[in-house]
């Protein structure tokens, strides 16, 4: 009986030691590296309703010369009141015939100061406060210099792009050698076609040696008010209200002053 107990104790000690060795061989979590693809910005412009399919294509050339290209298509809608419905879909290989996965739906209502983020996999909509995109100052034509290098802005005139009249601009950002750790000077070129009627960029092309070439287009543009059903929370979805005032009330805090 005593020998059996000693054997069990020895086996347990060996198991603990083996487990400790396994634990020592593990590392802390590492989230890797990622790049962000920014699509066309949709401001809440009133009296400029439209429906469109936004296409995006991203091409990168790897160190060994391999070309990597991904793309997606997503529906965007805006009504006369400035409400916005837009899909967010995953980027997939360009040669894939599959439909890009729908990751979430965003429904913005600027007048009500609210925005829903709805995820199909959870059938849940997070309700948050709506905040309008920050205004960005327009760059003057010509060349502007700073401590990093220079920015040259060119007027490309007017043209019909994707079925609507648009104003074209090309911006070339030159980063001097050493500006961001680069051995030689590099140039980042962005060509933008903006529709004054819709208040959005209908075509964007970015060429950046750090991130490759990104091309975004607002296609299949239909002007006019869409169905009001787009701006309803999808049927069967649960709403979780995380607006600041709601959270403050739940925590028993006084409301913030405007």
Secondary structure per residue as TSV (DSSP state, phi and psi in degrees):
chain	resnum	aa	ss	phi	psi
A	1	X	-	360.0	-42.3
A	2	X	H	-64.4	-39.6
A	3	X	H	-67.1	-34.6
A	4	X	H	-64.4	-42.2
A	5	X	H	-63.4	-39.6
A	6	X	H	-66.2	-37.6
A	7	X	H	-64.8	-42.4
A	8	X	H	-64.0	-42.2
A	9	X	H	-64.8	-39.4
A	10	X	H	-66.0	-41.5
A	11	X	H	-63.6	-39.9
A	12	X	H	-65.4	-41.5
A	13	X	H	-63.3	-41.3
A	14	X	H	-63.9	-40.5
A	15	X	H	-62.4	-42.5
A	16	X	H	-63.6	-42.0
A	17	X	H	-64.2	-42.7
A	18	X	H	-63.2	-40.2
A	19	X	H	-64.6	-39.4
A	20	X	H	-63.4	-39.6
A	21	X	H	-63.7	-40.0
A	22	X	H	-63.0	-43.2
A	23	X	H	-62.7	-40.0
A	24	X	H	-65.1	-27.1
A	25	X	T	-81.5	-7.1
A	26	X	-	-85.1	162.7
A	27	X	-	-123.3	167.0
A	28	X	-	-69.0	157.0
A	29	X	-	-57.5	141.5
A	30	X	-	-131.2	124.3
A	31	X	-	-92.3	1.3
A	32	X	-	70.7	-166.8
A	33	X	-	-116.1	151.3
A	34	X	-	-147.9	158.2
A	35	X	-	-118.4	149.3
A	36	X	-	-108.8	135.0
A	37	X	-	-106.4	113.7
A	38	X	-	-93.2	124.4
A	39	X	-	-88.3	-170.3
A	40	X	-	-68.8	133.5
A	41	X	-	-79.2	135.2
A	42	X	-	-113.5	97.1
A	43	X	-	-76.8	158.2
A	44	X	-	-85.4	72.7
A	45	X	-	-85.1	129.6
A	46	X	T	-87.6	156.5
A	47	X	T	58.2	31.4
A	48	X	-	-142.1	60.5
A	49	X	-	-75.1	147.8
A	50	X	E	-164.8	164.5
A	51	X	E	-129.5	139.2
A	52	X	E	-153.9	159.0
A	53	X	E	-109.3	117.1
A	54	X	E	-87.9	123.5
A	55	X	E	-106.1	143.8
A	56	X	E	-137.0	139.0
A	57	X	E	-138.0	134.2
A	58	X	E	-129.9	118.3
A	59	X	E	-118.3	129.9
A	60	X	E	-128.5	143.6
A	61	X	E	-106.6	119.7
A	62	X	-	-80.8	171.6
A	63	X	T	-58.7	-33.1
A	64	X	T	-88.6	8.6
A	65	X	S	92.0	-5.9
A	66	X	-	-65.4	135.0
A	67	X	E	-97.3	130.9
A	68	X	E	-118.9	118.2
A	69	X	E	-128.3	128.5
A	70	X	E	-126.7	159.2
A	71	X	E	-154.3	171.3
A	72	X	E	-159.8	171.6
A	73	X	E	-136.4	137.9
A	74	X	E	-147.9	148.3
A	75	X	E	-86.7	135.6
A	76	X	E	-131.0	144.5
A	77	X	E	-143.0	139.8
A	78	X	E	-140.1	138.2
A	79	X	-	-103.3	-178.9
A	80	X	T	-65.5	-23.1
A	81	X	T	-83.8	-4.6
A	82	X	-	91.3	5.0
A	83	X	-	-70.5	145.1
A	84	X	E	-128.1	132.8
A	85	X	E	-118.4	129.5
A	86	X	E	-149.5	143.8
A	87	X	E	-89.7	153.4
A	88	X	E	-123.3	116.8
A	89	X	E	-121.5	152.9
A	90	X	-	-70.8	146.2
A	91	X	-	-78.8	131.6
A	92	X	E	-125.9	163.5
A	93	X	E	-54.2	139.8
A	94	X	T	-64.4	-26.7
A	95	X	T	-89.6	5.8
A	96	X	-	-82.1	139.6
A	97	X	-	-94.0	1.3
A	98	X	S	-74.4	157.0
A	99	X	-	-79.6	127.4
A	100	X	-	-56.7	135.4
A	101	X	-	-58.1	134.7
A	102	X	E	-82.2	112.0
A	103	X	E	-87.4	-39.6
A	104	X	E	-163.8	164.5
A	105	X	E	-118.8	136.1
A	106	X	E	-116.8	129.7
A	107	X	E	-124.7	113.8
A	108	X	E	-109.0	135.3
A	109	X	E	-129.9	91.1
A	110	X	T	-60.6	-36.9
A	111	X	T	-63.8	-35.7
A	112	X	T	-90.3	-1.2
A	113	X	T	56.1	44.1
A	114	X	E	-142.9	154.2
A	115	X	E	-145.4	130.7
A	116	X	E	-100.4	137.2
A	117	X	E	-117.6	105.6
A	118	X	E	-109.3	127.5
A	119	X	E	-111.7	119.4
A	120	X	T	-60.3	-34.7
A	121	X	T	-69.4	-24.6
A	122	X	T	-108.3	-9.1
A	123	X	T	51.7	46.8
A	124	X	E	-133.9	138.8
A	125	X	E	-116.8	121.0
A	126	X	E	-87.9	124.9
A	127	X	E	-100.5	122.5
A	128	X	E	-129.0	169.3
A	129	X	E	-69.7	139.3
A	130	X	-	-84.5	134.9
A	131	X	-	-129.2	130.9
A	132	X	-	-74.6	148.7
A	133	X	-	-60.1	145.0
A	134	X	-	-69.2	142.1
A	135	X	-	-74.6	136.1
A	136	X	-	-110.3	128.9
A	137	X	-	-64.8	135.9
A	138	X	-	-73.6	138.0
A	139	X	-	-82.4	137.2
A	140	X	-	-68.5	155.3
A	141	X	S	-66.2	153.9
A	142	X	E	101.0	-164.4
A	143	X	E	-107.2	132.1
A	144	X	E	-121.8	136.0
A	145	X	E	-112.0	149.9
A	146	X	-	-146.0	-170.4
A	147	X	S	-69.8	-17.2
A	148	X	S	-91.8	-27.1
A	149	X	E	160.8	-123.5
A	150	X	E	-149.0	160.1
A	151	X	E	-129.4	121.9
A	152	X	E	-111.7	124.4
A	153	X	E	-113.2	126.2
A	154	X	E	-118.7	142.4
A	155	X	E	-89.3	121.3
A	156	X	E	-96.3	3.4
A	157	X	E	80.3	-161.7
A	158	X	E	-111.1	147.0
A	159	X	E	-159.9	161.1
A	160	X	E	-88.2	117.2
A	161	X	E	-121.2	124.0
A	162	X	T	54.0	32.8
A	163	X	T	91.8	-0.4
A	164	X	E	-130.7	154.7
A	165	X	E	-73.5	134.5
A	166	X	E	-140.5	155.7
A	167	X	E	-104.4	128.2
A	168	X	E	-100.6	141.7
A	169	X	E	-140.3	138.4
A	170	X	E	-117.6	127.2
A	171	X	E	-118.0	123.3
A	172	X	E	-113.4	112.8
A	173	X	E	-99.7	115.2
A	174	X	E	-103.3	123.5
A	175	X	E	-103.1	120.1
A	176	X	-	-62.4	155.9
A	177	X	T	-54.9	131.5
A	178	X	T	86.2	-5.8
A	179	X	S	-62.6	-39.7
A	180	X	S	-131.2	27.6
A	181	X	S	91.0	7.9
A	182	X	-	-81.7	137.0
A	183	X	S	-70.2	-39.5
A	184	X	S	-122.1	163.2
A	185	X	-	-62.9	142.9
A	186	X	E	-130.4	152.2
A	187	X	E	-119.6	135.7
A	188	X	E	-115.8	122.1
A	189	X	E	-115.8	132.1
A	190	X	E	-130.6	125.8
A	191	X	E	-114.3	123.2
A	192	X	E	-126.0	133.2
A	193	X	E	-116.6	117.4
A	194	X	E	-110.5	133.0
A	195	X	E	-97.5	110.0
A	196	X	T	-62.4	-32.2
A	197	X	T	-66.4	-40.4
A	198	X	T	-93.9	-21.3
A	199	X	T	74.5	25.9
A	200	X	E	-136.1	161.6
A	201	X	E	-80.4	122.5
A	202	X	E	-93.4	-11.8
A	203	X	E	-154.1	133.1
A	204	X	E	-138.5	132.8
A	205	X	E	-129.3	124.8
A	206	X	E	-118.5	128.3
A	207	X	E	-120.5	112.5
A	208	X	E	-138.4	117.8
A	209	X	T	-60.5	-19.5
A	210	X	T	-78.9	-32.1
A	211	X	T	-124.7	-2.9
A	212	X	E	92.4	-154.9
A	213	X	E	-113.1	128.6
A	214	X	E	-120.5	128.3
A	215	X	E	-126.7	125.3
A	216	X	E	-128.4	134.5
A	217	X	E	-137.3	140.1
A	218	X	E	-90.6	106.2
A	219	X	E	-108.3	170.0
A	220	X	E	50.0	44.5
A	221	X	E	-72.8	126.2
A	222	X	E	-123.5	119.7
A	223	X	E	-90.0	142.6
A	224	X	S	129.1	160.4
A	225	X	-	-68.7	133.2
A	226	X	-	-82.9	178.7
A	227	X	-	-64.8	135.5
A	228	X	G	-61.9	-18.1
A	229	X	G	-62.2	-26.2
A	230	X	G	-58.0	-28.2
A	231	X	G	-99.1	11.6
A	232	X	S	-94.3	148.8
A	233	X	-	-62.8	132.9
A	234	X	-	-53.3	141.9
A	235	X	T	-60.5	133.7
A	236	X	T	88.0	0.5
A	237	X	-	-92.4	141.9
A	238	X	E	-92.8	137.6
A	239	X	E	-99.1	128.0
A	240	X	E	-111.4	113.3
A	241	X	E	-85.9	108.9
A	242	X	-	-116.7	24.5
A	243	X	-	-64.5	150.2
A	244	X	H	-55.1	-45.6
A	245	X	H	-63.9	-38.8
A	246	X	H	-66.3	-44.1
A	247	X	H	-64.1	-40.0
A	248	X	H	-64.2	-41.1
A	249	X	H	-64.4	-39.9
A	250	X	H	-64.6	-31.0
A	251	X	T	-90.7	0.1
A	252	X	T	73.3	23.7
A	253	X	-	-94.6	150.2
A	254	X	-	-67.4	149.0
A	255	X	-	-66.0	149.2
A	256	X	-	-71.6	145.9
A	257	X	-	-78.8	140.6
A	258	X	-	-66.0	360.0
